[in-house]
Amino acid sequence: MHIIKNMHVLRGDDKLITYNITDVNTKQVIDLTGAVIVFVAKERKEDTDLEAVINLSTLTSGITITDAVNGQFQVKIPKADTLPLEGNFLYDVQVDLPAGDRQTPVIGTLTVDRDVAVA
């Protein structure tokens, strides 16, 4: 089972989200030491990862494991990624553990709203 977490951000703003991950089956904290974490947001589920409007990873940028033993990490969606967007996007967070297990503990809708001020 996964957690559904819907969130909002204003277009052109940064968004910082902290996650504390537990095993979707056992509910035990997942040790993220050596894990690869990916955050992907798309217009449609059928879109490929290359078509994603946001694609962040611990291997590239945007995701930092802040407390591996306690299953905590942060996703920072940069303003450059939200600036061209407006509307609702599907997203998920996938965790690949060193032993080869993959879990998708978080899914949801990312809503990017137009802001009032244009700077």
Backbone torsions as a table, in degrees:
resi	resn	phi	psi	omega
1	MET	NA	144.6	179.6
2	HIS	-118.2	166.3	177.6
3	ILE	-94.4	135.6	173.6
4	ILE	-97.5	118.6	-178.7
5	LYS	-129.5	104.2	176.4
6	ASN	-88.0	143.6	-178.2
7	MET	-144.3	160.5	-179.7
8	HIS	-122.9	148.8	172.4
9	VAL	-147.3	147.8	174.0
10	LEU	-85.2	139.7	-179.4
11	ARG	-55.9	132.8	-180.0
12	GLY	86.0	1.6	177.8
13	ASP	-102.3	153.6	169.1
14	ASP	-78.4	152.9	176.1
15	LYS	-134.6	123.8	177.8
16	LEU	-113.2	123.1	-179.2
17	ILE	-124.0	131.6	175.9
18	THR	-104.0	131.5	178.3
19	TYR	-118.2	142.8	169.9
20	ASN	-119.8	112.7	-169.3
21	ILE	-99.8	133.9	171.7
22	THR	-120.9	157.7	178.3
23	ASP	-59.9	132.4	-176.8
24	VAL	-66.4	-21.0	-179.7
25	ASN	-97.9	-48.0	-173.9
26	THR	-93.4	-16.3	-177.1
27	LYS	69.1	9.9	176.7
28	GLN	-82.9	149.3	177.4
29	VAL	-59.5	137.3	178.3
30	ILE	-94.4	126.4	173.9
31	ASP	-75.4	118.0	-175.7
32	LEU	-93.1	11.0	178.1
33	THR	-59.2	121.1	179.4
34	GLY	78.6	5.0	-178.2
35	ALA	-78.3	154.3	171.0
36	VAL	-111.1	126.0	-177.0
37	ILE	-119.1	136.4	-178.6
38	VAL	-128.8	136.1	172.8
39	PHE	-117.5	121.5	-178.7
40	VAL	-129.5	132.2	174.7
41	ALA	-121.6	134.4	-176.3
42	LYS	-136.2	160.3	174.1
43	GLU	-72.9	-39.0	-178.9
44	ARG	-136.3	149.0	177.7
45	LYS	-58.3	-32.3	-176.4
46	GLU	-72.0	-16.3	-179.7
47	ASP	-63.0	145.8	175.7
48	THR	-76.6	165.7	176.9
49	ASP	-62.8	-28.3	176.8
50	LEU	-68.9	-24.3	178.4
51	GLU	-90.7	-0.9	-178.3
52	ALA	-60.7	143.8	177.4
53	VAL	-80.8	-24.4	173.7
54	ILE	-139.6	131.8	-179.9
55	ASN	-143.2	103.2	-176.8
56	LEU	-119.2	154.0	-177.1
57	SER	-157.6	157.1	172.0
58	THR	-68.2	-21.5	179.9
59	LEU	-81.5	-22.7	-178.6
60	THR	-114.6	-83.4	178.6
61	SER	-160.3	163.5	173.7
62	GLY	99.0	-17.8	179.4
63	ILE	-127.2	128.5	179.3
64	THR	-126.0	126.0	173.2
65	ILE	-78.3	116.5	-173.8
66	THR	-97.8	-25.9	178.3
67	ASP	-152.6	83.8	-172.1
68	ALA	-57.4	-46.9	-175.5
69	VAL	-62.7	-31.4	-179.1
70	ASN	-100.7	14.3	173.3
71	GLY	68.2	30.1	-176.9
72	GLN	-108.8	136.1	174.2
73	PHE	-149.3	164.5	179.0
74	GLN	-123.0	142.2	173.3
75	VAL	-111.6	126.0	175.7
76	LYS	-115.2	109.4	175.8
77	ILE	-86.3	116.1	-176.6
78	PRO	-77.1	153.0	-179.0
79	LYS	-57.9	-29.8	178.2
80	ALA	-62.7	-29.6	179.1
81	ASP	-80.6	-30.3	-178.7
82	THR	-88.4	-21.3	-174.9
83	LEU	-56.6	-43.8	-178.3
84	PRO	-83.9	1.4	-172.1
85	LEU	-101.9	153.6	168.5
86	GLU	-160.5	129.8	179.1
87	GLY	124.5	-161.2	-177.4
88	ASN	-107.4	136.3	-178.9
89	PHE	-132.9	142.3	176.3
90	LEU	-84.3	139.4	177.5
91	TYR	-139.7	159.5	169.0
92	ASP	-148.5	164.7	176.1
93	VAL	-119.9	122.2	177.3
94	GLN	-110.9	139.6	178.9
95	VAL	-120.8	119.6	174.2
96	ASP	-103.8	116.4	-178.8
97	LEU	-88.8	155.4	-177.5
98	PRO	-56.5	-29.2	-179.3
99	ALA	-75.4	-5.9	178.5
100	GLY	103.4	-6.0	178.9
101	ASP	-74.5	142.2	174.6
102	ARG	-122.9	134.5	174.8
103	GLN	-132.0	150.7	173.8
104	THR	-118.2	85.3	-172.6
105	PRO	-78.1	-18.9	-176.5
106	VAL	-135.1	131.8	171.9
107	ILE	-135.0	163.0	177.0
108	GLY	171.0	-168.5	177.2
109	THR	-114.8	130.8	174.2
110	LEU	-102.9	116.6	178.0
111	THR	-102.1	123.7	176.6
112	VAL	-108.0	115.0	-178.3
113	ASP	-101.7	150.3	175.5
114	ARG	-71.0	136.7	177.2
115	ASP	-88.5	167.2	-178.6
116	VAL	-83.4	-48.9	-178.8
117	ALA	-80.1	138.4	175.8
118	VAL	-117.8	108.1	-177.3
119	ALA	-104.2	NA	NA
